[in-house]
Amino acid sequence: EANIKSIETNSKNRLQSEESRTDEEAERNNKTDLQIKEPELLVEESCLLSEDVRKSAAAALVRGGPATRHFGGNRGGLPHDVMNIGSIVICGAQKTVIYSCVQSPRGKTYPIGASGAIVSDLTELSETDENENEFLCCFLAKDKRMVVFELKSKKVVVELQIATKLNFWRYLPPVAHGGNLVFFLLTPLGGFHWLPLSDSPSPRQVWKRGTELQGKKIVSYEEGGSNGLEGEDHHSAVALVLTCTSTASDPIQAWCIPLNNQSKPLCVSQDTLGAALFCTIPMHLSKKAFNPLLTMVTKEKNGVVIELLSLSNDPLQTESTNIKETLDFGPDEGIFETPTMAMGSSPSVFCLCWKKYLIIIVRDRGLLVHYEFFEDDLKLVFKHHLKHYVVDAGLKSSANNEKVEIFVLVSEPNKKDGRIVTIHLN
């Protein structure tokens, strides 16, 4: 009986101990659920560009179009429910090739000749068809004229005579200006929003180019935040412009410009490796006026540092958020040769943002680092070595936002061809 009672007591103690351990594990699991989980990482490489298009077109796709980034640039400073990635456009005297990461076939040729072109996302803003359509904005340098084509019908939507130089241009998402189709044009006079489908399609100046930015080469351009107004008066609150002088080896300056035609531009860095605007505000809370965060990547004594800054108004200035991370490069994979590109090799670091995601890409090292903005801090999620030079990159989300894809255009060793590397995040 004593032995039986002892066995029963021991069994009871073991059960209580196991229940206690189970409770502790459940508590730990609950805490883990509140933290960032390691994503399921799937990396996929496409065929060579030269297998989708001709070899000459593949080399031109790596080189990119004039006065614009391959995929357009970061969009993460604007509030988005869904994130899209732009297409690469290259032009000749008689035809234009549009290369998309997300459409099939990836490479499409149109009988439209131009000096350069940019293209919109698939959108439902067409006045002639309720279904999705794309709009191709072409620049004809000889005629000093811009023409917008509706690609589905290949019809001209609007033409614009432009009497000044075009220093930079890109497509902006509709949220950048009243839900309209909008192309951004940067000239010696300043920045303009061109709404070709609007009742008054003349370009609208959103900021003036003062003496601080005159004569500087534009490396990249993006917008973010909201002015809090409604309808066609609504547009982004601030622009981020990266500039340099004529030589590629000179440092990159980062400028923030309020989009109100009054305040002067603010130089936020005299020597940056890369920068981006970062909107962490949910779409349903973005109706009021707000500024995005500013992501800065700089080289300091202790290494390459990623820092998030806030932007305040009247006058525009940066404020510390105390969010700062030193980039760990990991194993040395070497330096990859830089191909010839229309926009040069600057910036040396790409920053891609959307909601909680912050992707840092060191181009000549082929290094991609994924952070998440979590509880007012940056959490390292993973690092991945692409083992190629990075020509350009962009983010895209699925319709239900359950998956995010990172599309990276990398160059091949011969520097005249490339491929798309897609990293799928669940």
C-alpha positions as CSV (number, residue, x, y, z in Angstrom):
1,E,0.0,0.0,0.0
2,A,2.8,2.4,0.9
3,N,4.5,1.6,-2.5
4,I,1.2,2.2,-4.3
5,K,0.6,5.5,-2.5
6,S,4.2,6.5,-3.3
7,I,3.7,5.7,-7.0
8,E,0.4,7.6,-7.0
9,T,2.0,10.6,-5.3
10,N,4.9,10.5,-7.8
11,S,2.6,10.2,-10.8
12,K,0.5,13.2,-9.4
13,N,3.7,15.2,-9.0
14,R,4.8,14.4,-12.5
15,L,1.4,15.4,-13.9
16,Q,1.5,18.7,-12.0
17,S,5.1,19.3,-13.2
18,E,4.1,18.5,-16.9
19,E,1.0,20.8,-16.6
20,S,3.3,23.5,-15.2
21,R,5.8,23.0,-18.1
22,T,2.9,23.1,-20.5
23,D,1.6,26.4,-19.0
24,E,5.1,27.8,-19.2
25,E,5.5,26.7,-22.9
26,A,2.1,28.2,-23.7
27,E,3.1,31.5,-22.1
28,R,6.4,31.5,-24.0
29,N,4.5,30.7,-27.3
30,N,2.1,33.6,-26.6
31,K,5.1,35.9,-26.1
32,T,6.7,34.6,-29.3
33,D,3.4,35.3,-31.2
34,L,3.8,39.0,-30.2
35,Q,7.3,39.1,-31.6
36,I,8.4,38.9,-35.2
37,K,8.4,35.3,-36.6
38,E,11.0,34.1,-39.0
39,P,9.3,34.3,-42.5
40,E,9.0,31.4,-44.9
41,L,11.6,32.4,-47.5
42,L,11.3,31.3,-51.1
43,V,13.9,32.6,-53.6
44,E,13.2,32.3,-57.3
45,E,15.3,33.3,-60.3
46,S,13.9,34.0,-63.7
47,C,15.5,33.2,-67.0
48,L,17.9,35.7,-68.5
49,L,16.4,38.9,-69.9
50,S,17.9,37.9,-73.3
51,E,15.6,34.8,-73.3
52,D,12.5,37.1,-73.0
53,V,13.7,39.8,-75.4
54,R,16.5,40.3,-78.0
55,K,20.0,40.6,-76.7
56,S,20.2,44.2,-77.7
57,A,17.0,44.9,-75.7
58,A,18.3,43.0,-72.7
59,A,21.4,45.2,-72.6
60,A,19.2,48.2,-72.9
61,L,17.0,47.0,-70.0
62,V,20.1,46.7,-67.8
63,R,21.2,50.2,-68.9
64,G,17.7,51.6,-68.2
65,G,15.9,54.6,-69.6
66,P,17.0,58.3,-69.4
67,A,16.2,60.5,-66.3
68,T,14.3,57.8,-64.4
69,R,14.9,54.7,-62.2
70,H,14.2,51.2,-63.8
71,F,11.2,50.4,-61.5
72,G,10.5,54.1,-60.7
73,G,11.7,54.3,-57.1
74,N,10.5,53.7,-53.6
75,R,6.7,54.2,-53.0
76,G,6.7,53.5,-49.3
77,G,6.3,57.1,-48.1
78,L,2.7,57.1,-49.3
79,P,-0.2,55.2,-47.6
80,H,-1.0,52.1,-49.6
81,D,-3.4,49.2,-49.0
82,V,-1.7,47.4,-51.9
83,M,1.9,47.9,-53.1
84,N,2.8,47.6,-56.8
85,I,6.1,47.7,-58.7
86,G,6.7,49.6,-61.9
87,S,7.8,48.3,-65.3
88,I,11.0,49.0,-67.2
89,V,10.6,51.0,-70.4
90,I,13.2,51.3,-73.2
91,C,12.7,53.2,-76.4
92,G,14.0,53.4,-79.9
93,A,13.1,55.5,-83.0
94,Q,10.3,53.2,-84.1
95,K,9.4,50.9,-81.1
96,T,9.1,50.8,-77.3
97,V,9.7,47.7,-75.1
98,I,8.0,47.4,-71.7
99,Y,9.4,44.8,-69.4
100,S,7.2,43.8,-66.4
101,C,8.1,41.5,-63.5
102,V,4.4,40.6,-62.8
103,Q,2.7,40.3,-66.2
104,S,2.9,37.6,-68.9
105,P,4.6,37.8,-71.2
106,R,7.2,39.8,-69.4
107,G,8.5,41.7,-72.4
108,K,6.1,43.5,-74.8
109,T,6.9,45.5,-77.9
110,Y,4.8,48.4,-79.1
111,P,5.2,50.3,-82.4
112,I,5.7,53.6,-80.7
113,G,9.0,55.5,-81.1
114,A,10.2,58.0,-78.5
115,S,13.3,59.5,-76.9
116,G,12.2,58.0,-73.5
117,A,9.1,56.8,-71.8
118,I,7.6,55.8,-68.4
119,V,4.5,53.7,-67.8
120,S,1.8,53.6,-65.2
121,D,0.6,50.6,-63.2
122,L,-2.4,48.7,-64.4
123,T,-5.2,51.0,-63.4
124,E,-8.9,51.5,-63.7
125,L,-8.6,55.2,-64.4
126,S,-9.3,54.8,-68.1
127,E,-12.1,56.9,-69.5
128,T,-12.7,54.6,-72.4
129,D,-12.7,51.3,-70.7
130,E,-13.7,50.3,-67.2
131,N,-11.2,47.4,-67.2
132,E,-7.6,47.7,-66.1
133,N,-5.3,49.6,-68.5
134,E,-1.9,51.1,-68.7
135,F,-0.8,54.5,-69.8
136,L,2.5,55.1,-71.6
137,C,4.0,58.6,-71.2
138,C,6.5,59.3,-74.0
139,F,9.0,62.2,-74.4
140,L,9.8,63.3,-78.0
141,A,13.0,65.4,-77.5
142,K,13.2,66.6,-81.1
143,D,9.6,68.0,-81.0
144,K,9.9,69.0,-77.3
145,R,6.6,67.2,-76.8
146,M,5.1,64.7,-74.4
147,V,2.4,62.2,-75.5
148,V,0.3,59.8,-73.3
149,F,-0.9,56.6,-75.0
150,E,-3.6,54.3,-73.7
151,L,-1.9,51.0,-74.3
152,K,-4.9,48.8,-74.7
153,S,-6.3,50.9,-77.6
154,K,-2.9,52.4,-78.5
155,K,-4.7,55.7,-78.8
156,V,-3.3,59.1,-77.8
157,V,-5.0,60.4,-74.7
158,V,-3.3,63.8,-74.4
159,E,-0.3,65.7,-75.7
160,L,1.8,68.4,-73.9
161,Q,4.3,70.8,-75.4
162,I,7.3,71.2,-73.0
163,A,9.6,74.1,-73.5
164,T,12.1,73.3,-70.9
165,K,14.5,70.5,-70.0
166,L,13.3,67.3,-68.3
167,N,15.7,66.5,-65.5
168,F,13.8,63.5,-64.0
169,W,10.4,61.9,-64.3
170,R,8.5,59.0,-62.9
171,Y,5.0,57.5,-62.4
172,L,3.4,58.2,-59.0
173,P,0.6,56.1,-57.4
174,P,-2.9,57.8,-57.6
175,V,-2.8,58.4,-53.8
176,A,-0.1,61.0,-54.5
177,H,-2.6,63.4,-56.0
178,G,-6.4,63.1,-55.5
179,G,-6.6,59.5,-56.7
180,N,-5.7,60.5,-60.3
181,L,-3.3,59.1,-62.9
182,V,-0.2,61.2,-62.1
183,F,3.2,61.5,-63.7
184,F,5.9,63.6,-61.9
185,L,8.0,65.9,-64.0
186,L,11.2,67.6,-62.7
187,T,12.5,70.6,-64.6
188,P,14.8,73.5,-63.9
189,L,11.8,75.3,-62.6
190,G,10.8,72.7,-60.0
191,G,8.6,69.7,-59.5
192,F,5.2,69.2,-61.3
193,H,2.3,66.8,-61.1
194,W,0.9,66.1,-64.5
195,L,-2.7,64.7,-64.4
196,P,-3.3,63.8,-68.1
197,L,-6.8,62.5,-67.5
198,S,-7.9,65.5,-65.4
199,D,-10.3,68.1,-66.7
200,S,-7.4,70.6,-66.6
201,P,-4.4,68.5,-67.8
202,S,-1.8,71.2,-67.5
203,P,1.1,70.3,-65.2
204,R,0.6,71.6,-61.6
205,Q,3.7,72.9,-59.9
206,V,4.1,71.4,-56.4
207,W,7.5,72.8,-55.5
208,K,9.9,75.4,-56.8
209,R,13.5,74.7,-57.5
210,G,15.6,77.2,-55.6
211,T,19.3,78.0,-56.0
212,E,20.1,75.1,-53.6
213,L,19.1,72.5,-56.2
214,Q,20.1,74.3,-59.4
215,G,22.7,72.5,-61.5
216,K,22.6,69.3,-59.5
217,K,22.0,65.9,-61.1
218,I,18.9,64.2,-59.8
219,V,19.6,60.6,-58.7
220,S,16.2,59.7,-57.4
221,Y,12.8,61.2,-56.4
222,E,9.9,60.1,-54.3
223,E,7.0,61.5,-52.3
224,G,5.3,60.7,-49.0
225,G,2.8,61.8,-46.4
226,S,-0.5,63.7,-47.0
227,N,-1.5,67.4,-46.9
228,G,-4.8,66.4,-45.4
229,L,-7.0,68.0,-48.0
230,E,-9.7,66.3,-50.1
231,G,-10.5,65.7,-53.8
232,E,-8.0,67.2,-56.4
233,D,-6.5,69.4,-53.7
234,H,-5.2,66.3,-51.9
235,H,-1.6,65.4,-52.6
236,S,1.6,64.3,-50.9
237,A,3.1,66.4,-48.1
238,V,6.8,66.1,-48.7
239,A,9.3,65.0,-51.4
240,L,12.7,63.4,-51.0
241,V,15.3,64.2,-53.7
242,L,18.8,62.6,-53.9
243,T,21.3,64.7,-55.8
244,C,24.9,64.8,-56.8
245,T,27.2,66.8,-59.0
246,S,28.2,65.7,-62.5
247,T,30.8,63.1,-61.3
248,A,29.6,59.7,-60.0
249,S,32.3,59.6,-57.3
250,D,30.9,62.7,-55.5
251,P,28.8,62.3,-52.4
252,I,25.1,62.0,-52.6
253,Q,23.0,64.7,-50.9
254,A,19.5,64.1,-49.5
255,W,17.0,66.9,-49.6
256,C,13.4,67.0,-48.2
257,I,11.0,69.5,-49.9
258,P,7.6,70.5,-48.6
259,L,5.0,70.3,-51.4
260,N,3.5,73.7,-50.8
261,N,5.5,76.0,-53.1
262,Q,6.7,78.1,-50.1
263,S,9.1,76.5,-47.8
264,K,12.8,76.0,-48.8
265,P,14.3,72.6,-49.3
266,L,16.0,71.0,-46.3
267,C,19.3,69.3,-46.8
268,V,19.1,66.3,-44.4
269,S,22.5,64.8,-45.4
270,Q,25.5,66.0,-47.2
271,D,26.8,62.4,-47.8
272,T,24.3,59.6,-47.7
273,L,24.5,56.0,-49.0
274,G,20.8,55.8,-49.5
275,A,17.5,57.2,-48.2
276,A,13.7,56.7,-48.4
277,L,10.4,57.9,-47.0
278,F,8.6,55.4,-44.8
279,C,4.9,55.6,-44.1
280,T,4.0,53.5,-41.0
281,I,0.5,54.9,-40.6
282,P,-2.4,52.6,-41.6
283,M,-4.4,53.6,-44.7
284,H,-7.6,54.3,-42.6
285,L,-5.7,56.7,-40.3
286,S,-4.0,58.6,-43.2
287,K,-6.9,61.0,-44.0
288,K,-5.3,63.8,-41.9
289,A,-2.2,65.7,-42.7
290,F,1.0,63.9,-41.8
291,N,4.7,63.5,-42.7
292,P,6.3,60.1,-43.2
293,L,9.4,58.9,-41.4
294,L,12.7,59.4,-43.1
295,T,15.1,56.4,-43.5
296,M,18.7,57.4,-43.8
297,V,21.7,55.1,-44.5
298,T,25.1,56.6,-43.7
299,K,28.7,55.6,-43.1
300,E,30.0,56.2,-39.6
301,K,33.1,55.3,-37.7
302,N,31.5,52.1,-36.3
303,G,30.1,51.0,-39.8
304,V,27.1,51.5,-42.0
305,V,24.2,52.9,-39.9
306,I,20.4,52.8,-40.6
307,E,18.5,55.5,-38.8
308,L,14.8,56.5,-38.8
309,L,14.1,60.2,-38.4
310,S,10.8,62.1,-38.0
311,L,9.9,65.2,-40.0
312,S,8.2,68.2,-38.4
313,N,6.8,71.3,-40.0
314,D,7.0,75.1,-39.8
315,P,9.8,75.0,-40.8
316,L,10.5,71.5,-42.1
317,Q,13.2,69.8,-39.9
318,T,14.3,66.4,-38.8
319,E,14.0,65.0,-35.3
320,S,15.6,61.9,-33.8
321,T,13.4,58.9,-33.0
322,N,16.3,57.0,-31.3
323,I,15.8,54.2,-33.8
324,K,19.2,53.3,-35.1
325,E,20.8,50.0,-36.3
326,T,24.3,49.1,-37.5
327,L,24.2,47.0,-40.6
328,D,25.9,43.6,-40.3
329,F,27.2,42.6,-43.7
330,G,27.8,39.0,-42.7
331,P,30.2,36.8,-44.6
332,D,32.2,38.7,-47.2
333,E,30.9,37.7,-50.7
334,G,33.1,40.2,-52.5
335,I,32.3,43.2,-54.6
336,F,30.4,42.7,-57.9
337,E,31.2,44.7,-61.0
338,T,28.9,47.6,-61.9
339,P,27.3,47.6,-65.3
340,T,26.8,50.7,-67.4
341,M,23.5,52.4,-66.4
342,A,21.8,55.5,-67.7
343,M,21.4,56.8,-64.1
344,G,24.8,55.7,-62.9
345,S,25.6,53.7,-59.9
346,S,24.2,56.0,-57.2
347,P,22.8,55.6,-54.7
348,S,25.0,52.7,-53.5
349,V,22.2,51.5,-51.1
350,F,18.5,51.1,-52.0
351,C,15.8,51.5,-49.3
352,L,12.4,50.0,-49.9
353,C,9.5,50.5,-47.5
354,W,5.9,49.4,-47.1
355,K,3.8,49.3,-43.9
356,K,6.1,47.5,-41.4
357,Y,8.7,46.3,-44.1
358,L,12.1,48.0,-44.5
359,I,14.4,46.4,-47.1
360,I,18.0,47.5,-47.3
361,I,20.0,46.5,-50.4
362,V,23.8,47.1,-50.7
363,R,24.0,47.1,-54.5
364,D,27.7,46.2,-55.2
365,R,27.7,43.5,-52.5
366,G,24.5,41.9,-53.6
367,L,23.3,42.0,-50.0
368,L,19.6,42.2,-49.1
369,V,18.6,42.8,-45.4
370,H,15.0,42.7,-44.2
371,Y,13.9,44.7,-41.2
372,E,10.5,45.1,-39.7
373,F,9.3,48.2,-37.9
374,F,7.9,46.7,-34.7
375,E,6.9,48.5,-31.4
376,D,8.8,51.6,-32.4
377,D,12.0,49.7,-33.2
378,L,13.7,48.0,-36.1
379,K,13.9,44.2,-35.9
380,L,16.2,42.2,-38.1
381,V,14.3,39.4,-39.9
382,F,16.8,38.0,-42.3
383,K,19.8,38.6,-44.6
384,H,20.2,37.2,-48.1
385,H,23.2,37.3,-50.4
386,L,22.1,37.7,-54.1
387,K,25.6,37.1,-55.4
388,H,25.1,39.6,-58.2
389,Y,25.2,43.4,-58.7
390,V,21.8,44.9,-58.0
391,V,20.5,47.1,-60.8
392,D,17.2,48.0,-59.2
393,A,14.6,46.6,-56.9
394,G,10.9,47.0,-55.8
395,L,8.2,45.6,-53.6
396,K,4.8,44.1,-54.5
397,S,2.0,42.8,-52.3
398,S,-0.7,40.4,-53.1
399,A,-4.3,41.6,-53.3
400,N,-5.1,40.3,-49.8
401,N,-1.7,41.4,-48.5
402,E,-0.9,37.9,-47.2
403,K,2.2,37.8,-49.3
404,V,4.9,40.3,-50.1
405,E,7.4,39.9,-53.0
406,I,10.7,41.6,-53.4
407,F,11.7,41.9,-57.1
408,V,15.4,42.5,-57.7
409,L,16.9,43.1,-61.2
410,V,20.5,41.8,-61.0
411,S,23.1,41.9,-63.7
412,E,25.1,39.0,-65.1
413,P,28.9,38.9,-65.1
414,N,29.0,40.0,-68.7
415,K,27.2,43.2,-67.5
416,K,25.0,43.2,-70.7
417,D,22.3,40.8,-69.5
418,G,20.4,40.2,-66.3
419,R,17.6,38.4,-64.6
420,I,14.8,39.0,-62.0
421,V,15.3,37.4,-58.6
422,T,12.0,37.2,-56.7
423,I,12.0,36.7,-52.9
424,H,8.6,35.6,-51.6
425,L,7.7,36.5,-48.1
426,N,4.7,34.9,-46.3
